[in-house]
């Protein structure tokens, strides 16, 4: 990913249409490099998560062009490239594996990061997941331990247990989350390593039980629609 990250570093410093058009060939080369890696990740993940089988890179990758209509930031291009590998593809609504490269060491939107989960669950699926956590006798905490060094995203975490759930439940802290997504920022050196695919697959394998847990709730909630 050295060339792709190098392009994104330059794009961060020159996020305008004139520069981008003059370096369009560099962008296409960076995207090609990333797509090749994404294809390897899809194939590797499918070895331990069968619901990923049959996906192509277009099912999992995104355009670099930003939608600036409702944003104060009018920069025309994203400064990261990412792939969301989940059952049914990126628009399916299921939780999945996210791989992102960027010019920064870590974090969204411009950092190198790995994630596993779902950022915007439907209301009924979110309630079902919380019910599973509440009734699971500690199984949710077990899948979190299996996923280390990934950690739950603290963004938008509630200060109180949501209505309808007992505040004194042993899993009360986990019920406060609104985003059930695991994050890990390994840094640019990790992404530029020759073994990035193998190393990423090993990390994503640890998150598989967590994703199965979340996707079970999503599937169950959809049966009631």
N, C-alpha and C positions, 0 to 999 in steps of 0.2 A: 504493500500500500504506500510505498515511499513516494512514487510519482503522483498518485492521487492526492495524498496529503499535501505535497508540495504545491500542487495546483490550488488547493483550497486556501493555503496560506497566502498565496498571491491574490486570490480572489477576495479574501478578507480585506486586503489593503487597497483593492481596486474594484469595489463592488459597483460597477456602472456598465451600461450597455456598450459603450465604445470599447472599453478594455476587453469585455467578454467577447465581442464579435472579432476583435483582433486576435484573440487567443482561443477561438472556437475549437481548433484542432487539438489544443491541449486539454480542453474540457472533454472532448469526445474520447481522447486517450485515457483520461482519468476515469470516465464513466465505464469504459470498456474493461479497465483493470478491476474496478469495483464489481461489475456484473459477473466477471469470471470468478471472483472470490465468493460472491453471493450464491452462484450456482454450486460451488463446492460446499458451502454451508448447508444449502437446501438438501443436497444429496447426503451429507453427513448426518444431519438432524433426522432425516427420514429413516436412518438405520436404528434409532432408538425411539422415534416418535412417528409411528406409521401414518398418522393423520396428515403428515406433511408430504407424503408421496404424491407425485404428479404435478407439483407446483413448478412454475417457471420463474425466471427472474422478473418478468413483467408483472407477475402476480404479487411481487413482494417489494419492488423498488418504487421510488418516487421521482417526480420531475424536480429539477433544480430551480425552476422558476417560482418565485414567491407570488402569492395573491396579496397585493398591497391595498386592495380596495378599502378595507376597514382597519388598516394599521397606520399608526403614526410614523412607523419606520417604512420609508418608501424604497429601501434597497431592493433592487430587482431580483437578486439571486440569493438562494440559501447558501450558507457557507459550510454546510455539512452535506454528506451523502449517507443515506441510511437504507436499511432493508428490514422490513417487518415480515417475518416468516411465521405464518400461523395457519391453522386448518382452514381451507377454503380461500386463502389469500387475504391480502391486507384490508379488504372491505367487508370481510365476512362477519365482523363483530366478535370473533373469538379472540382469546388471549394468545400471545405468541412470543417469539424470540426476536429481539431487536438488536441490530448491529449498526453502529454509526462511527464514521470517521469525520474529523474536523481539524481545524487549525489549532485548537486549544487542547490542553492536556486532558481536561475532563469536563463533564457536565453538558446539559442541553442549553442552548441550541447549537453551540459551535465546538463542542468538545468530543473527544474520543470516548465512547461509552458502549456498554452492553446493558441490555435490560430484558426482563421477561415478565409478562403479565398483560394488564389491560388498563388504559388510562381513563376511559370514559364508559364505564359499564352502564347498561340500561338499568332503570330503577328497580325492576322486579328481580333482575339477575343479582344486583347488589344486595338486595334483601335476602335472597336465597343463599348467597355466599355467607352473609353474616349469620344466618340461621345454622348453616353447616358448621361454621366456626364455633358458635355457641354450644352446639350439641355434639361436637366432635371429640370431646374428652382429651383435648391436647394434641389431636392429630395435625392441626394447622401449624402449631409451633414446631412439630417434628419436621414437616416439609420445609419450613423456613431454615431450620438447622442444616438440613441436607443441602440447601442452596448456598451456603456460605462460600465465598465472601460477598455474595449479593445481599442487599438489605432492602427492606420495604421503603418505598418513597414516602417521605413525611409530608409532602406538599398537600395542602388542603385538609390536613388531619383535623378532625373535630376535637373540640375541647371536652365534650361530654359524650357519653354513650348515647347513640341515637334512640329516639323514642321507640318503645316497644321491646327493648332489650334490657335485661337486668344490669344495673350499674355495678353490682357486686359479683358479676360473673367472673370466673378465673381468667377468661379470655377477653375481659372488658377492653383492654388497651387495643386489641386487634380489631374490635368492632368499631373503633373511632375512625378508621381509615376510610377515605372515599376513593382513593386510588390504590388498587391492589396490584402494584407493579414493583418488581425487584430491580434495583439498579446496581451497577458496578462500573467504576471508571478505571480501566487498567493503564491509561496513559498512551502517549504516541509511540513510545518504544515498543510496547506490546503490539500495536497495530502494524508497525514497520518490520517486525520480526519475520524471518522466513517461515516460521512455524505458526503463524497467526491462525491459520485455519484449524489445525489440530488443537492448539491451545484454546481457541474459542469453543470448539465442539466439546472439549472436556468440561469447560465451565457451564455451557448450556445444558449438558447432560445432568448436571446437579439440579437444575431448575425444573426438570421435567415433572417430578411429582407435584411441585407447586402449580404448574400450568394445568396439569390434569385436574387438580383440586378446583381451580378457578373455572376451567372450561366445563366441568361437570355441573357447576351451578348455573352457568350460562345456558347450557343445553337443557337443563331441567326447567328453567324459567321460560324458555321458548316453547316448551311443550304445552304450556298453559295459555299461550296466545291464541 
